[in-house]
Amino acid sequence: MQYLRNVRFTSFLVIGFFVSLAVLGQENLKHRLLHGYLLSTDAPVVKGKPTLFVFELADTFGEVFKAASSQSKQPDAINFEKEMVIGVALPATNKPPKLSISRVFVQDSTLTVRYIRMTDSAVVKSPLATPIQPTLLIAIPKQTVLKTRLIENGKVMQTLKKDI
């Protein structure tokens, strides 16, 4: 009887240790939403699915996203020496969804971006004449990552592996 208690107790401690290592291995990242940018018309997007972009350089970012042509407000500044940018482009729609970032974290050299996509249940009297491409742009501190995962409402939508 004593032996069984010791085995159970030891098993409980070992399982607890590994669970705590998994949780401690996650590093939540501070992020900020970027405003004032539009997706370029020739951006390489996946038809009918969300497309994930990871930018470490201003040149590659400028090929995919352009500053919006609004005189009233300047686009948010990005410091590519200290930051990298994660972009999400959703399929074009006449009724844009509400998007919000729920969590951004790194674990085992994998950057994970979790976001929530809510369909707008409000009655729309006149849909937009031309479909728009909903996007999310966030800046995070520069990271060394080998993979980036995009998770929408708990479902993995895309995984990008970094070319070495």
TAWOTA-V676230 format. One record per residue. N is the residue number from 1. SS is DSSP state (A for helix, B for strand, O for the rest). NEAR is the number of other ideal C-beta (glycine too) atoms within 10 Angstrom. D_CENTER is the distance of its C-alpha to the mean C-alpha in Angstrom with 2 decimals. Layout:
# TAWOTA-V676230
n = <N:N>
ss = <SS:SS>
near = <NEAR:NEAR>
d_center = <D_CENTER:D_CENTER>
This chain:
# TAWOTA-V676230
n = <1:2:3:4:5:6:7:8:9:10:11:12:13:14:15:16:17:18:19:20:21:22:23:24:25:26:27:28:29:30:31:32:33:34:35:36:37:38:39:40:41:42:43:44:45:46:47:48:49:50:51:52:53:54:55:56:57:58:59:60:61:62:63:64:65:66:67:68:69:70:71:72:73:74:75:76:77:78:79:80:81:82:83:84:85:86:87:88:89:90:91:92:93:94:95:96:97:98:99:100:101:102:103:104:105:106:107:108:109:110:111:112:113:114:115:116:117:118:119:120:121:122:123:124:125:126:127:128:129:130:131:132:133:134:135:136:137:138:139:140:141:142:143:144:145:146:147:148:149:150:151:152:153:154:155:156:157:158:159:160:161:162:163:164>
ss = <O:A:A:A:A:A:A:A:A:A:A:A:A:A:A:A:A:A:A:A:A:A:A:A:O:O:B:B:O:O:B:B:B:O:O:O:B:B:B:O:O:O:O:O:O:O:O:O:O:O:B:B:B:B:B:O:O:A:A:A:A:A:A:A:B:B:B:O:O:O:O:O:O:O:O:O:O:O:O:O:O:O:B:B:B:B:B:B:B:O:O:O:B:O:O:O:O:B:B:B:B:B:B:B:B:B:B:O:O:B:B:B:B:B:B:B:B:B:O:O:O:O:O:O:O:O:O:O:O:O:O:B:O:O:B:B:B:B:B:B:B:O:O:O:O:O:B:B:B:B:B:B:O:O:B:B:B:B:B:B:B:O:O:O>
near = <5:6:7:8:9:10:10:10:10:10:10:10:9:10:10:10:9:9:10:10:9:10:9:9:11:13:11:10:17:8:17:13:12:20:12:16:20:16:21:14:7:8:17:10:19:12:7:8:14:20:22:18:22:20:21:15:11:13:8:14:20:13:14:20:24:16:12:13:7:11:5:5:9:11:16:14:9:19:9:16:7:9:19:20:22:23:21:22:22:23:14:16:14:12:13:16:12:10:17:10:16:11:14:19:16:19:15:10:11:14:24:19:26:16:21:15:16:10:10:10:6:7:5:10:5:6:9:12:6:6:13:14:17:19:22:19:23:19:21:19:11:13:16:9:19:12:14:21:17:24:17:18:11:8:7:11:19:16:13:16:10:13:4:4>
d_center = <51.17:50.28:48.72:46.39:45.30:44.57:42.57:40.49:39.94:39.00:36.58:34.95:34.61:33.15:30.52:29.65:29.40:26.90:24.73:24.78:23.84:20.73:19.69:20.78:18.82:15.46:14.63:12.55:11.25:12.21:9.97:11.37:10.72:12.50:15.21:17.88:16.32:16.84:15.86:18.87:21.13:21.29:17.59:17.12:15.29:15.78:18.30:17.72:14.22:10.62:10.12:7.44:8.78:9.13:11.97:14.41:17.32:18.31:20.26:17.57:15.38:18.61:19.20:16.20:15.84:19.06:20.14:21.17:24.95:25.53:28.39:27.74:24.56:23.21:19.57:17.84:18.88:16.72:18.44:17.39:19.92:18.02:14.40:11.84:9.47:6.06:6.88:6.60:10.28:11.93:15.59:18.16:19.86:22.82:21.40:17.89:15.88:14.67:10.92:9.73:7.03:8.95:8.04:6.64:9.39:11.37:14.17:16.66:14.99:11.88:8.50:6.53:3.21:5.50:6.42:10.04:11.85:15.45:18.22:20.60:23.90:25.94:28.71:28.16:31.59:30.75:27.58:26.31:28.62:26.05:22.67:19.69:16.30:13.66:10.73:7.97:8.20:7.56:9.93:10.13:13.40:14.24:13.77:15.61:13.50:14.90:12.12:8.36:7.43:5.39:7.22:8.71:11.59:12.17:12.41:10.90:10.40:10.10:10.67:11.47:14.33:15.34:18.81:21.23>
